[in-house]
Amino acid sequence: MFTLKVDEELELQLFQLHHAEELFTLVDVNRHHLRKWLPWVDTTTSAAQYHSIIPMWLKQFSDNNGFNAGIRYKGKLAGSIGFHHIDWHNKQTSIGYFLGEGFQGNGIMTRSVQALVNYSFFDLQLNRIEIRCGINNTKSRAIPERLGFTQEGIIRDAEFLYDHFHDLAVYSLLYREWNDMLKNS
């Protein structure tokens, strides 16, 4: 099954059914931290829910339409990352991610997103990647900013979080921009 080695500490591994309990535990332990920005946290109440979700993610992968992968840091599940959907006609995708609070500050997400950017441009030959983050989620916004994405704008009231709407910042990166950055680094 799909695994993408990022470096000696990190790899991205496609979720399988046997990861359901581990994934639920990560979400459950980080519930307060994650619910600030993710609208699905409160409805995730048991590992059994992942027994229906993970097969959908695996079908998405087999249909070549994106995926959800675990971020393994030194072998331990630290978070999740993936492509929401791949628009093959327009050669574009969007990346979503989350990281357990105790894993922050180790460059895990920056390295993981960078690996997916390389994979999408050089292996999948896509042209455009988008990342959307809550405008007040400074840690999440730092990832595309650090990697040279361009902020395209703000989508007002773009997502409902439990009891309120919040705005999303939209970032994008094009193949030619990434290729130029790599040549100049």
Buried (B, 14 or more C-beta within 10 A) or exposed (E): EEEBEBEEBBBBBBBEEEBBEBBBEBBBEBEEBBBEBBEEBEEBEEBEBBEEBBEEBBEBBEEEBBBBBBBBBEEEBBBBBBBBEBBEEEBBBBBBBBBBEEBBEBBBBBBBBBBBBBBBBEEBEBBBBBBBBBBEBEEBBEBBBEBBBEBEEEBEEBBEBEEEEBBBBBBBBBBEBBEEEEEEE
